[in-house]
Amino acid sequence: MEQEAVHALCDMARDALRRLNGSEHLMSVEVRDASGPVVEARVQWTMQRRQ
């Protein structure tokens, strides 16, 4: 389950990098079952242009 969440998050981040808009990015994937949340994978990055 954890690997699937991480793979989905990586795919989301790759797609977001193609449409860069803004300087701060936060994405997360939550995996749930009938009992509720099981695992959450999260990535956050900030982009600064130097020139």
Secondary structure, DSSP 8 states (H G I E B T S, - for coil): -HHHHHHHHHHHHHHHHHT--SSEEEEEEEEEETTEEEEEEEEEEE-----
